[in-house]
Amino acid sequence: MSEEPLNVEIRMGDLHATFSGKPSDVYETVDRFLSQNISEISFARQIYLNYSLKELVEMFREFVKITEEGPRVISERPLSLKLKISLQLIACKIAFMLNRIQRAGYSVQELEESMATNAKSISSRLSELVKEGYVMRSNDEKGSSYYVTTAGIKWVFDALHSALK
């Protein structure tokens, strides 16, 4: 499957630039261009925390995989159930960002199926993760879904890498 080239044109006052190429390359180039040319954006980035698809893949490629069965946590290391659930939700978010699944969150039943873990244990850990602000619960006509928060992504990354030290 070939990628269609992405074309981006930026005009702001006397500032003008045009970028064309692979979407991932154009994204990085536009991001760099804006950071270098618009001081407010560069300044604000010092306190801004948000993870792009590329950053998430780089951060968690050792632990999450997108398989034919869906997003999965695959790890040689023993992990706590809270970390496994959080990683599964990160894998879900990545799959959503790649347009492989319809939403960025999972229900308890979907977590149970994807992790082969008892629903009661998952529910208990999810409650803890929600209280800690690492996971967000959302209700709709289909029931409750859980999504990893930005703070949750940072917590998982820090927990996984502090264990390596």
MARKOLRO-658550 format. One line per field, with one value per atom (N, C-alpha, C): residue number from 1; x, y, z. Coordinates in steps of 0.001 Angstrom, whole numbers, always signed. Layout:
<recs>
i	(NUM_...) .
c1	(X_...) .
c2	(Y_...) .
c3	(Z_...) .
</recs>
This chain:
<recs>
i	(1_1_1_2_2_2_3_3_3_4_4_4_5_5_5_6_6_6_7_7_7_8_8_8_9_9_9_10_10_10_11_11_11_12_12_12_13_13_13_14_14_14_15_15_15_16_16_16_17_17_17_18_18_18_19_19_19_20_20_20_21_21_21_22_22_22_23_23_23_24_24_24_25_25_25_26_26_26_27_27_27_28_28_28_29_29_29_30_30_30_31_31_31_32_32_32_33_33_33_34_34_34_35_35_35_36_36_36_37_37_37_38_38_38_39_39_39_40_40_40_41_41_41_42_42_42_43_43_43_44_44_44_45_45_45_46_46_46_47_47_47_48_48_48_49_49_49_50_50_50_51_51_51_52_52_52_53_53_53_54_54_54_55_55_55_56_56_56_57_57_57_58_58_58_59_59_59_60_60_60_61_61_61_62_62_62_63_63_63_64_64_64_65_65_65_66_66_66_67_67_67_68_68_68_69_69_69_70_70_70_71_71_71_72_72_72_73_73_73_74_74_74_75_75_75_76_76_76_77_77_77_78_78_78_79_79_79_80_80_80_81_81_81_82_82_82_83_83_83_84_84_84_85_85_85_86_86_86_87_87_87_88_88_88_89_89_89_90_90_90_91_91_91_92_92_92_93_93_93_94_94_94_95_95_95_96_96_96_97_97_97_98_98_98_99_99_99_100_100_100_101_101_101_102_102_102_103_103_103_104_104_104_105_105_105_106_106_106_107_107_107_108_108_108_109_109_109_110_110_110_111_111_111_112_112_112_113_113_113_114_114_114_115_115_115_116_116_116_117_117_117_118_118_118_119_119_119_120_120_120_121_121_121_122_122_122_123_123_123_124_124_124_125_125_125_126_126_126_127_127_127_128_128_128_129_129_129_130_130_130_131_131_131_132_132_132_133_133_133_134_134_134_135_135_135_136_136_136_137_137_137_138_138_138_139_139_139_140_140_140_141_141_141_142_142_142_143_143_143_144_144_144_145_145_145_146_146_146_147_147_147_148_148_148_149_149_149_150_150_150_151_151_151_152_152_152_153_153_153_154_154_154_155_155_155_156_156_156_157_157_157_158_158_158_159_159_159_160_160_160_161_161_161_162_162_162_163_163_163_164_164_164_165_165_165) .
c1	(+842_+0_+888_+753_+1590_+886_+1694_+1167_+1038_-104_-287_+562_+1191_+1983_+1069_+1577_+869_+1477_+636_+1089_+556_+1446_+1064_+1668_+833_+1305_+1009_+2012_+1861_+2097_+1148_+1279_+893_+1784_+1506_+2299_+1614_+2317_+3301_+4551_+5607_+6157_+5746_+6232_+5451_+6168_+5530_+6402_+5782_+6522_+5572_+6106_+5352_+6129_+5415_+6029_+5265_+5993_+5363_+6172_+5483_+6176_+5345_+6021_+5351_+4738_+3504_+2850_+3713_+4405_+5221_+6376_+6987_+8089_+7595_+6450_+5896_+5513_+4912_+4537_+5758_+6834_+8041_+8635_+8648_+9224_+8392_+7066_+6192_+6348_+6381_+6550_+7851_+8934_+10241_+10208_+9611_+9521_+8764_+7611_+6827_+7561_+8203_+8951_+10078_+10733_+11861_+11417_+10234_+9826_+8764_+8123_+7096_+7466_+8041_+8602_+7559_+6313_+5281_+5040_+5064_+4863_+6025_+7235_+8415_+8387_+8002_+7936_+6873_+5703_+4610_+4940_+5723_+6074_+6860_+7453_+8220_+7328_+6034_+5125_+4014_+3979_+2920_+3275_+2319_+2551_+1443_+1817_+904_+1766_+1303_+2106_+1568_+2430_+2060_+2107_+1555_+1614_+3063_+3918_+5329_+5969_+5689_+6257_+5750_+4457_+3900_+4528_+4674_+5287_+6725_+7476_+8864_+8947_+8049_+8076_+7711_+6770_+6198_+6355_+7197_+7328_+7820_+8500_+8987_+7860_+6737_+5686_+4351_+4058_+2762_+2948_+2043_+2055_+622_+491_-809_-839_-1679_-1741_-3042_-3191_-4445_-5616_-5331_-6385_-6678_-5878_-6056_-4821_-4892_-3748_-3498_-2223_-1876_-618_-563_+648_+1433_+2677_+3556_+4854_+5109_+6289_+6924_+8227_+8984_+9094_+8980_+9128_+7835_+7946_+6730_+6260_+4965_+4394_+3202_+2982_+1801_+553_-582_-1825_-2174_-1874_-2133_-1320_-74_+750_+247_-138_-646_-1913_-2820_-4063_-3740_-2878_-2505_-1829_-943_-291_-1305_-2293_-3321_-4118_-4392_-5110_-4236_-2929_-2004_-1977_-1929_-1960_-3250_-4344_-5637_-5588_-5015_-4895_-4046_-2946_-2080_-2837_-3542_-4317_-5381_-6006_-6998_-6342_-5194_-4483_-4031_-3833_-3471_-4705_-5892_-7165_-7381_-6879_-7063_-8299_-8743_-9943_-10792_-12040_-13021_-12937_-12415_-12315_-11043_-10645_-9359_-9463_-10614_-10800_-11404_-11391_-11917_-12903_-13861_-14744_-14017_-14567_-13981_-13984_-15069_-15168_-14094_-13856_-12822_-11429_-11204_-9918_-9769_-10831_-10806_-10460_-11084_-10829_-9410_-8946_-7623_-6489_-6768_-5706_-5824_-6932_-7182_-7009_-7649_-7583_-9001_-9203_-10487_-11044_-12335_-12983_-13012_-13178_-13224_-11875_-10791_-9457_-9224_-9660_-9506_-10309_-11549_-12399_-11786_-11233_-10605_-9417_-8563_-7384_-7803_-8834_-9323_-9819_-10516_-10991_-9813_-8757_-7558_-6931_-6820_-6216_-7031_-8352_-9214_-8996_-8976_-8748_-7398_-6396_-5055_-4937_-5939_-5921_-5171_-4833_-4096_-5004_-6269_-7270_-8536_-9245_-10500_-11629_-12748_-13929_-14927_-15491_-16486_-17697_-18883_-20125_-20864_-21379_-22228_-23322_-24069_-25181_-24722_-23466_-22942_-22386_-22323_-21785_-20549_-19727_-18521_-17312_-16491_-15205_-14136_-12935_-11801_-10721_-10140_-9114_-7921_-6723_-5530_-5419_-5034_-4836_-3377_-3108_-1734_-873_-1433_-706_-448_-1400_-1226_-111_-19_+1056_+2403_+2522_+3776_+4102_+3086_+3303_+3808_+3188_+3610_+5045_+5332_+6683_+7714_+7438_+8357_+8496_+7380_+7425_+8218_+8030_+8758_+10250_+10602_+12013_+12734_+12013_+12672_+13004_+12216_+12491_+13739_+14094_+15290_+16571_+16454_+17662_+18195) .
c2	(-1167_+0_+1231_+2088_+3279_+4443_+5288_+6461_+7607_+8291_+9492_+10593_+11429_+12527_+13554_+14165_+15206_+16545_+17516_+18859_+19822_+20636_+21609_+22956_+23985_+25337_+26177_+26928_+27769_+29215_+30076_+31519_+32222_+33082_+33882_+35171_+36239_+37491_+37320_+37671_+37525_+36095_+35270_+33893_+33025_+32312_+31451_+30215_+29050_+27810_+26765_+25875_+24774_+23485_+22441_+21147_+20076_+19075_+17986_+16716_+15586_+14310_+13320_+12316_+11322_+12038_+11658_+12337_+12416_+11351_+11377_+12365_+12430_+13370_+14811_+15050_+16400_+16848_+15951_+16294_+16762_+15991_+16354_+17666_+17865_+19081_+20308_+20198_+21311_+21617_+20587_+20761_+21506_+21078_+21719_+23171_+23377_+24716_+25662_+25223_+26070_+26347_+25336_+25518_+26522_+26512_+27411_+28817_+28955_+30249_+30974_+30305_+30959_+30775_+31791_+31690_+31303_+31740_+31402_+29899_+29259_+27807_+27116_+27537_+26954_+27144_+28326_+28627_+27766_+27666_+26893_+25409_+24903_+23478_+23060_+24011_+23679_+23107_+23441_+22922_+22049_+21894_+21140_+19658_+18810_+17367_+16700_+16140_+15396_+14463_+13249_+12268_+12021_+12129_+11822_+10311_+9859_+8440_+7970_+8730_+8355_+8211_+9157_+9080_+7846_+7571_+6396_+5107_+4992_+3787_+3652_+4732_+4678_+4334_+4897_+4679_+3244_+2628_+1350_+203_+359_-692_-2017_-1962_-3184_-3959_-3287_-3888_-4084_-3298_-3413_-3732_-4529_-4922_-4862_-4525_-4552_-5853_-6785_-8103_-8252_-9379_-9662_-9733_-10137_-10237_-8892_-7883_-6556_-6136_-4998_-4521_-5440_-5750_-6665_-6214_-6569_-6385_-7674_-7559_-8720_-8347_-9002_-8644_-9877_-9901_-10975_-10727_-9462_-9074_-9273_-9673_-9733_-8305_-8063_-6737_-6849_-5807_-5782_-5698_-6084_-6031_-4588_-3640_-2225_-1782_-2186_-1838_-2534_-3810_-4541_-3894_-3520_-2872_-1543_-766_+532_+356_-611_-887_-1340_-2144_-2586_-1390_-425_+777_+1663_+1672_+2398_+1722_+397_-341_-30_+54_+391_+1799_+2746_+4122_+4166_+3435_+3392_+2800_+1704_+1070_+2023_+2773_+3766_+4858_+5339_+6386_+5891_+4589_+3971_+3592_+3924_+3590_+2089_+1308_-142_-575_+286_+8_+1274_+1122_+2212_+3224_+2833_+3786_+3545_+4538_+4501_+3884_+3348_+2765_+1379_+723_-636_-720_-1617_-1972_-3003_-3283_-4318_-5656_-5959_-7224_-7314_-6222_-6229_-6394_-5770_-5955_-7405_-7978_-9371_-10299_-10083_-10924_-10751_-9523_-9280_-9678_-9677_-9968_-11353_-12046_-13357_-13293_-12294_-12065_-11910_-12279_-12219_-10792_-10641_-9326_-8619_-9381_-8760_-8127_-8818_-8262_-7017_-7073_-5927_-4740_-4969_-3894_-3236_-4043_-3494_-2604_-3083_-2285_-1039_-1153_+20_+1097_+697_+1668_+2416_+1691_+2327_+3284_+2840_+3664_+4934_+4822_+5996_+6969_+6465_+7326_+8034_+7360_+7941_+8903_+8930_+9825_+9271_+7990_+7377_+6826_+6610_+6098_+6925_+7134_+7877_+6926_+7045_+6235_+7107_+6552_+7260_+6353_+6926_+6163_+6640_+5685_+6007_+4953_+4946_+4000_+2543_+2298_+926_+496_+1397_+1072_+1897_+1386_+2099_+1665_+2645_+2388_+3105_+2564_+3126_+3535_+4703_+5291_+5690_+5479_+5914_+7429_+8103_+9549_+9863_+11124_+11550_+11284_+11557_+11269_+9770_+8956_+7507_+7039_+7640_+7283_+7601_+8775_+9176_+8239_+7894_+7000_+5630_+5074_+3763_+3835_+4842_+5000_+5100_+5944_+6119_+4821_+4120_+2872_+1802_+1681_+666_+959_+2227_+2574_+2713_+2978_+2991_+1567_+606_-800_-1308_-656_-1060_-559_+479_+1077_+279) .
c3	(+0_+0_+0_-1010_-1085_-404_+218_+892_-94_-30_-837_-227_-1051_-497_+171_+1230_+1956_+1569_+1274_+934_+1986_+2562_+3576_+3195_+3242_+2990_+4224_+4683_+5865_+5459_+5828_+5602_+6895_+7363_+8554_+8418_+8095_+7855_+6713_+6958_+5949_+5879_+6813_+6879_+5884_+5019_+4028_+3811_+3820_+3578_+3005_+2178_+1595_+1840_+2261_+2543_+1791_+1284_+551_+760_+854_+1008_+1797_+2378_+3214_+4415_+4815_+5937_+7202_+7548_+8767_+8638_+7449_+7226_+7238_+6590_+6548_+7960_+8726_+10101_+10889_+10841_+11584_+11089_+9788_+9217_+9590_+9491_+9867_+11351_+12170_+13610_+13914_+13301_+13499_+13003_+11837_+11250_+12181_+12675_+13561_+14865_+15416_+16664_+16505_+15369_+15135_+14773_+14197_+13674_+14484_+15352_+16154_+17616_+18203_+19549_+20591_+20417_+21392_+21450_+20275_+20242_+20932_+20626_+21245_+22757_+23180_+24609_+25298_+24685_+25272_+25351_+24415_+24408_+25639_+26324_+27520_+28620_+28589_+29618_+29040_+27749_+27080_+27043_+27424_+27397_+26597_+25468_+24613_+23775_+23567_+22859_+21461_+20467_+19089_+18893_+17787_+17442_+17400_+16762_+16651_+18031_+18927_+20280_+21020_+20926_+21611_+21105_+19802_+19228_+19724_+19693_+20160_+21643_+22441_+23889_+24282_+23540_+23984_+22998_+21976_+20962_+21536_+22655_+23302_+23993_+24256_+25072_+24367_+23341_+22672_+21199_+20689_+19280_+18757_+17487_+16825_+16015_+16439_+15821_+15031_+14356_+13654_+14623_+15856_+16874_+17518_+17207_+17794_+18564_+19236_+20015_+21215_+21455_+22545_+23274_+24557_+25354_+25251_+24821_+24712_+25403_+26537_+27316_+27923_+27881_+28518_+30026_+30399_+31800_+32577_+33838_+34664_+34964_+34787_+35013_+35949_+36744_+37613_+36738_+37280_+36525_+36155_+37045_+36731_+35513_+35448_+34288_+33029_+33151_+31986_+31433_+32329_+31889_+31207_+31819_+31256_+29895_+29792_+28504_+27454_+27863_+26927_+26422_+27307_+26886_+25996_+26244_+25361_+23989_+23965_+22696_+21946_+22664_+22071_+21471_+22195_+21702_+20428_+20422_+19236_+18052_+18277_+17192_+16664_+17549_+17131_+16286_+16730_+15990_+14606_+14480_+13200_+12372_+12883_+12234_+12099_+13056_+13043_+13828_+14758_+15546_+15605_+16054_+15987_+17122_+18287_+19391_+20187_+20956_+21666_+23047_+23409_+24732_+24666_+25821_+25947_+27100_+26978_+28085_+28948_+30118_+30975_+30238_+29536_+28803_+27719_+27002_+25965_+26575_+27714_+28410_+28849_+29400_+29838_+28676_+27525_+26358_+25820_+25758_+25174_+26112_+27422_+28391_+29011_+28769_+29374_+30892_+31482_+32935_+33467_+34692_+35376_+35386_+35020_+34941_+36289_+37370_+38701_+39046_+38735_+38984_+38141_+36882_+35987_+36519_+36939_+37459_+38683_+39570_+40782_+40429_+39538_+39145_+38373_+37524_+36793_+37750_+38799_+39790_+40406_+40738_+41291_+40281_+39031_+37983_+37716_+37785_+37610_+38760_+39998_+41173_+41098_+40554_+40443_+39262_+38386_+37232_+36032_+36064_+34961_+33874_+34227_+33292_+33478_+32387_+32409_+32017_+32713_+32407_+31654_+30599_+29801_+29621_+29779_+29617_+28376_+27623_+26481_+26385_+25284_+25129_+25129_+24828_+24801_+26155_+27121_+28440_+28757_+29652_+30077_+29269_+28928_+28273_+29062_+29007_+29735_+28755_+29014_+28155_+29004_+28497_+29208_+29070_+30151_+30125_+29797_+29521_+29275_+30510_+31685_+32934_+33063_+32608_+32652_+31741_+30568_+29632_+30262_+30860_+31511_+32670_+33479_+34618_+34157_+33115_+32603_+32099_+31295_+30763_+31900_+32868_+34009_+34808_+35047_+35813_+35090_+33802_+33026_+32970_+32858_+32702_+34035_+35126_+36425_+36873_+36405_+36716_+36011_+34899_+34151_+34793_+35620_+36225_+37379) .
</recs>
